[in-house]
Amino acid sequence: GGSSSEEEVDVLVADSNYLPYECMQGMCLSMALLPYRRVEQVLEEPLAICVIGLAGGMLPRFIRHNFPKATIDCVEIDPAVADIAVDMLGLKPDASLRVHVADGIEFLASAPDQSYDLNIVDVNASDDDKTLEAPPPAFITPEFLKDLARTTTRDGLAVVNVLCSSPTLTAKVFARFRAIFSGRLCYLKDVRDDADENVIVFILNSTSIDTAWPPSKMELAARVRTLQRKLP
């Protein structure tokens, strides 16, 4: 037989258009929910985005591929997760996609005001917390949420992946979101029997009473269809 150098080797290439989890797909709806922007503007403007919780880098990789003018800060506390995302899962840091190995709470606390058009929190709690699985309690404290609001641009969106088995606790989390932000939020939940239990919460950072947000279902559906047609 031939030497090992002559043997064929299967090479796995990461698909930057593939998001395997419904909650990640739901987070991308934020692109169609940004107020005061036509869909064409969302694609053409240099949006500033923060993603706290790397999860293999699939979401920032998707955003980088489909919204090439965006700048993305990825924040991951576990250096092993960051290494795997870069070395094995196709995440390619560059000047517009930066990976920070840091505590997400401390990262936002030190970030300048109005840094991000989209502030995404996708962090799971420890395995011993079976009630509030996402985000961890430290990410729903008033202190953190104030930093989340402070670092989100005016009329930008904070996006939080919530997974909670207690309706009462979920209602308290939503009430805290409303208290810290302007009171305007909407959420996405798949109600099918076999769907994920995650709830993706979109929170508008605006006190303007003139902002017609969230858009109607018909308008949102039209914006999503336009995005789908224009994406690479």
N, C-alpha and C positions, 0 to 999 in steps of 0.2 A: 504494500500500500504506500501511498504518498506520505510525505511528512506532514506534521500537524499544520505547518504554515500553508499547505496547499489545500487543506480541507475547507469545505464551504462552511461559513459561519452565518447563522441567522442574525440579522441586525434588527432590533426593535426600534421603530421610530415613533416618538410621541406624536399623537394627533392633536394639534392645537385647537381644533374645532370641536373636540369631544369633551363633554362634561358628563361624567357618569352618574352624578347624584342629582336628584330632582331639586334639592335645596340650592345647589350651585346654579342650576338652570334658572331657578326662581330669582336668585340675586341679580342675574343679568337683566331682569325686568327693570331694575333701577335706571338703566340707560333710557328707557322709554318714559320714565316717570319724572325726569328732571324738568322743572317748570321753566317757562320763558325760553325754551330752546326748541326749535324745530328738530326733527330727526336728523336732517342734513347737518345741522350745527353740532349735534352730539358726535357725529362721525368725523367732522372736520376740525372741531375745536380741540386744543390741547388740554383736555381734562386732567385734573390732578386727583389721583385715587390712592387711598390707603387701604390695604387689606391686612387686618390683624388675624393671624392664624393661617399658616401656609397650606396645610393639608395636601402636601405633595406638589403644590404649585400649579394645580390644574386651572383654578380660576384666574390667577394673574396671567398664566400662559395664554388662556383664551382671550382675555382682554387685550393683551399685548399684540396678539395676532390680528384681531378684528378691529381694534381701535389704535392704530399704530402711532397716532399723535398724542396719545395719553401718556402721562408720566405716572409710574406706579411705585409706591413704597410698600414692600412686603415685610411684615414684622412677625418673627417666629422666635419663641423663647427657647426652643430645643435645637441646639446646633446640629444634632443628628438628622432631624427632619429637614432642616435647610440643606444639609449636604446631600441627602437622598434626592431632594427635589432637583438640585442642580446637576448632580453627577449621574443620576439614573433615570430621572423622569422628564428630562427635556426642558427644564426651566433654564433660560439663558439670560442672566443678568447683563445689563448694559447701562448706558447713561440714562435711559428712560425707564428701566426696570431695576430697582435696587432692592436687595435683600438685606434686612437688618436682623441680626441675631440679638434680640432684646426682649424685655418684658413689654408687652403692648401697653400696659397701663403707664409705665414710666415713659415710654416713647411718646405717647400723646401728651403727657403732662409737660414734656419739654418742647413740644412742637409749637410753632408760631400760630397766632390766631388766624382763622380762615385759611388754613393750608389746603384743604381738600374739598373738591366738589362732591366726591363720594367717599364716605368713611364707612368701611365694611368691617364688621366684627363677626368672625366665624371661628369661635373658640369653644372647645368642649370642656366640661368640668371633669374632675377626677372620677375614677371608676366607682368610688364609694358613694357618690351622690346620685341617687337614682330618681330623685324628684325633679330637680332642675339640672338637666344634663347639658344644656347650653343656653346662654354662656355661664361661666362660673359666677358665683355671687359677687366676686370682686369687680366684675364688669357691669354690674347693675347698681353699684353704689352711687349716691348723688355726686360724689367727688369725681368718679370716672365719667359719668354721664355729662357733667358740666364741661369736662375737658373734651368729650366727644362733640358736644355742641359748639364749644369755643373754636375748635379746630376745623369745623365744617363751614364751608363758605355760606354766606347769606343766600338763601334759596337753593342751597345744596341739600344732599340727602345723607342721613345716617342710615345704615342698613345693618340689622342685627338678626342673626339666626338664633331663634328661640326654640328650645325643645324641653318641654315641661309637662309632667304627667298630672299636675294639679291645676284645674281650672281656676281655683281661688288664687294660687300663687301667680299664674299667668296674668290674671286681671291686675294684680298688684304691680307686676313688672310693667304692664302697659300703662298703668296710671303713673308710674314713675317716669316713663318716657315722656308722657304728656306734660307732666309737671316741669320737667327740666327743659324741654323744647317748647314749641309754641302751642302744643296741644293737637297738632295735626299729624296724624299717622294713618297709614293703611297697612294691610297685611295680606299675605298670600298663603293660603293653606289648601292643599289638595285633599278633598273630602272623599276620595275614592277609598274603598275598603282596604285595598292593598297599598295605599300610598304611605309615604314617609309621614311621621308625626310632626316634622319640623314646621314652624311658622316663620316665614320671612317677614320681618317688620321693616317698613320704610317710613322714616321719620323726617318730615320737612323742617329745615332749620330756617323758619321765617316767622316774623310777627305781623307781616303785612296782611290786612284783611282783604286786599285786592287780589290775592293770589288764588286763582280758581284751581284748587288742588284738593284731592286727587282728581285726575281727569275722569270723565265718564267711561263706562266699560266700552262703549262704542268707539270713543276717541282713542282709548288706550289700545284697543285691538287694532285700530288703523295704524297707530304708531309702531306697534310691534311688527305688523306686516311690512311696513316700509323698511324698518331695520333689517328684517330677514332678507328682503330683496336686495338691499345694498351691502350686506356683509360679504366679505370675500368668500 
